[in-house]
Amino acid sequence: MKAPAFDAAAKPSHPSLHGATLVLTRAAGSAQSEARRARALGGHALLLPGSRLAPAADAAAARAALRAALRAPLCIFVSPAAVRAATHLNALIATPRTRVLAVGAATARALRRHGVFDVEIPARADSEGLLALPVLTPPPLRVGLIGAPGGRELLPQALAARGAQVLRADVYRRLPARLDRRHLLPLQRARAPLYVLLSNSEALAHLMQSLPTASRARLLAGTAIASSARVAAAARAAGFAQVHQARSALSADLLAGACAVHARRRGGGA
């Protein structure tokens, strides 16, 4: 009999990560809250940033692009980092007719902290969830997209295919993180089971490029907890044999996915 498909997003009744190592790949300096949550669940948190955030290379050009994006009938902020970077360039003042979308709840909270209170978010916190919103099917003729180069390329491509002029404002950059012995030695010594939390495919690509061979092999021996189907596919392409998909890129959902996989493993499942 074929075994039923396992839903890594399902939450066990008593979530625990006791005895597990959680590899956190969020950008440098942004995983502290996730690390605290992992430790609270009994896991050991290992910081292995896949990227570091930097200001836009040309601040004047980014500021002009941001102003144009904020004048569109609808604008989308792709991450809390996009909100922070935008506020460093310019006050977040949209026209009264501008609708503001955020990829997820964390981005919406960042916007509200900076005075943008009327924010719409999708039920599913990723590009696919955004694109399913009625306001984007079809989108307005002009859509502002505020984020970083690379990253969520599905959004501008899909919006353009639906007839929108996408006004991009790349207000920050994601660069490969500077990894050293402080990151590599703990990874080599990490105890199994190893769960690698992946919130985006760009960070994974940076890690695959920058990690030494032995460290890369150690990472790939773990179980990837991916934030979306797209990130799960990237994890398999990178060489992860064990990949499970969480509900979203939110820390709570990634950790819930890890808890579910860990519970299944401790219960004797594959």
C-alpha positions in Angstrom: 0.0 0.0 0.0 1.3 3.5 -0.9 2.0 5.6 2.2 0.0 8.8 2.4 1.6 12.0 1.6 3.1 13.8 4.6 2.1 17.4 5.2 5.1 19.1 6.8 2.9 22.2 7.5 0.7 20.2 9.9 1.3 21.2 13.5 1.9 18.4 16.0 -0.2 18.5 19.1 2.9 19.1 21.3 5.4 20.8 19.1 9.0 20.2 20.0 12.4 20.4 18.4 14.3 18.7 21.3 17.6 17.3 20.1 17.4 18.9 16.7 19.6 21.6 15.0 17.9 24.4 13.2 20.0 26.1 10.5 18.6 29.6 10.0 19.4 31.1 6.6 17.7 34.5 6.8 19.7 37.6 6.0 22.5 38.5 8.4 21.1 40.2 11.5 17.5 39.3 10.8 17.2 35.8 12.3 17.4 36.6 16.1 13.7 36.3 16.7 13.5 33.0 14.7 16.5 31.7 16.8 14.7 32.5 20.0 11.6 30.7 18.9 13.7 27.6 17.9 15.4 27.5 21.3 12.1 27.9 23.0 11.0 24.7 21.2 14.0 22.9 22.5 16.2 23.1 19.3 19.7 24.4 18.8 19.7 27.4 16.5 22.6 27.7 14.1 22.9 31.0 12.1 24.0 30.6 8.5 22.9 33.7 6.7 22.4 33.2 3.0 22.6 37.0 2.3 23.3 40.4 3.7 21.3 43.4 3.0 22.9 46.6 1.6 21.5 50.0 0.5 20.8 50.6 -3.1 24.0 51.3 -5.0 22.6 54.6 -6.4 20.5 56.2 -3.7 19.3 59.1 -6.0 18.0 56.7 -8.7 16.4 54.5 -6.1 14.7 57.5 -4.5 13.3 58.7 -7.8 12.1 55.1 -8.6 10.4 54.9 -5.2 8.5 58.2 -5.7 7.3 56.9 -9.1 6.2 53.6 -7.6 4.3 55.3 -4.8 2.3 57.3 -7.3 1.0 54.2 -9.0 -2.7 53.2 -8.4 -1.3 50.1 -6.5 2.0 49.4 -5.0 3.5 46.2 -3.5 6.1 45.9 -0.8 7.9 42.6 -0.9 9.4 42.4 2.5 10.0 44.2 5.8 13.5 45.0 4.5 11.9 46.8 1.6 9.9 48.9 4.0 12.9 49.8 6.1 15.0 50.7 3.1 12.3 52.8 1.5 11.8 54.8 4.7 15.6 55.6 4.7 15.2 57.0 1.1 11.9 58.8 1.4 8.8 59.2 3.5 6.2 56.5 2.6 3.6 58.9 1.3 1.4 57.4 -1.4 -1.4 59.2 -3.1 -4.9 58.8 -1.5 -5.9 56.6 -4.4 -3.0 54.2 -4.0 -3.8 50.7 -2.7 -0.9 49.1 -0.8 -0.2 45.4 -0.8 2.3 43.5 1.4 3.5 40.0 0.7 2.9 38.9 4.3 1.9 39.9 7.8 5.5 40.9 8.8 5.7 43.4 5.9 2.3 44.8 6.8 3.4 45.3 10.4 6.5 47.2 9.2 4.3 49.4 7.0 2.0 50.2 9.9 5.0 51.1 12.1 5.8 53.7 9.5 2.3 55.2 9.2 0.8 53.1 6.4 -2.2 51.5 8.0 -4.5 50.5 5.1 -2.5 47.5 3.9 -3.9 44.4 2.2 -2.2 41.0 2.5 -2.9 37.6 0.9 -3.9 34.5 2.9 -0.8 32.8 1.5 2.3 34.8 2.2 4.2 34.5 -1.1 4.2 35.7 -4.7 1.6 33.2 -5.7 -0.7 34.3 -2.9 -0.4 37.9 -4.0 -1.1 37.1 -7.6 -4.3 35.3 -6.6 -5.8 38.5 -5.0 -8.8 39.8 -6.9 -7.2 43.3 -7.1 -4.4 41.7 -9.3 -6.7 39.7 -11.5 -6.4 41.8 -13.6 -4.0 44.4 -12.1 -4.2 48.2 -12.6 -2.4 49.6 -15.7 0.5 50.7 -13.4 1.8 48.8 -10.4 4.6 49.9 -8.1 6.9 47.1 -6.9 9.2 48.0 -4.0 12.0 45.5 -3.2 15.4 44.4 -4.3 16.9 43.2 -7.6 16.4 39.5 -8.1 14.3 37.8 -5.5 10.6 37.6 -6.4 10.9 37.7 -10.2 7.7 35.8 -10.5 5.8 39.0 -9.5 7.0 41.5 -12.1 6.8 38.8 -14.8 3.3 37.8 -14.0 2.1 41.4 -13.6 3.6 42.3 -17.0 2.0 39.3 -18.6 -1.4 40.5 -17.2 -0.9 43.9 -18.9 0.5 46.0 -16.1 3.4 48.5 -16.4 5.6 47.5 -13.5 7.3 50.5 -11.8 10.2 48.9 -10.0 11.9 50.6 -7.1 14.9 48.5 -6.0 15.6 50.2 -2.7 18.1 47.7 -1.3 20.3 44.8 -2.4 20.8 41.3 -1.3 24.4 40.3 -1.4 26.1 37.0 -0.4 26.8 36.9 3.3 30.3 37.0 4.5 30.8 33.6 6.0 33.7 32.6 8.2 34.8 30.0 10.8 32.2 31.3 13.2 29.6 29.9 10.7 31.4 27.0 9.2 32.7 25.2 12.3 29.3 25.0 14.1 27.8 23.7 10.8 30.4 20.9 10.6 29.9 20.0 14.3 26.1 20.3 14.2 24.3 17.3 15.6 21.6 15.5 13.7 18.9 15.8 12.8 19.5 19.0 10.9 16.6 21.1 9.6 17.5 23.9 7.2 14.9 26.7 7.1 14.7 28.2 3.7 12.6 31.3 3.2 13.8 32.2 -0.3 15.7 30.6 -3.1 18.2 33.5 -3.6 19.7 32.9 -0.1 20.0 29.2 -0.9 21.8 30.0 -4.2 24.2 32.3 -2.3 25.0 29.5 0.2 25.6 26.9 -2.6 28.1 29.3 -4.2 29.9 30.4 -1.1 30.1 27.3 1.1 33.2 25.1 0.9 32.6 21.6 -0.4 32.5 19.9 3.0 30.2 22.5 4.5 27.9 22.3 1.5 27.7 18.5 1.8 26.9 18.8 5.5 24.1 21.3 4.8 22.6 19.1 2.0 22.6 16.1 4.3 19.9 17.9 6.4 16.2 18.2 5.7 15.1 21.4 3.9 12.0 23.1 5.3 11.0 25.3 2.3 8.6 28.3 2.4 6.9 27.6 -0.9 6.7 25.1 -3.8 9.2 27.3 -5.7 11.7 27.2 -2.9 11.2 23.5 -2.4 12.0 23.0 -6.1 15.2 25.1 -5.7 16.2 23.0 -2.7 15.8 19.7 -4.6 17.8 21.2 -7.5 20.5 22.2 -5.1 20.8 18.6 -3.9 18.6 18.2 -0.8 17.3 14.7 -0.7 14.8 15.5 2.0 12.5 18.5 1.3 9.3 19.4 3.1 7.1 22.4 2.4 5.8 24.7 5.1 2.8 26.9 4.9 4.7 30.2 4.3 8.0 32.0 4.9 6.8 33.2 8.3 9.1 31.9 11.1 6.2 30.4 12.9 5.2 28.3 9.8 8.8 27.2 9.0 9.3 26.1 12.6 5.9 24.4 12.6 7.0 22.5 9.5 10.3 21.5 11.2 8.3 20.4 14.3 6.0 18.2 12.2 8.9 16.5 10.4 10.8 16.0 13.8 7.7 14.5 15.4 7.3 12.1 12.5 11.0 11.1 12.7 10.9 10.6 16.4 7.7 8.5 16.0 9.6 6.2 13.7 8.4 7.6 10.3 10.7 8.0 7.3 
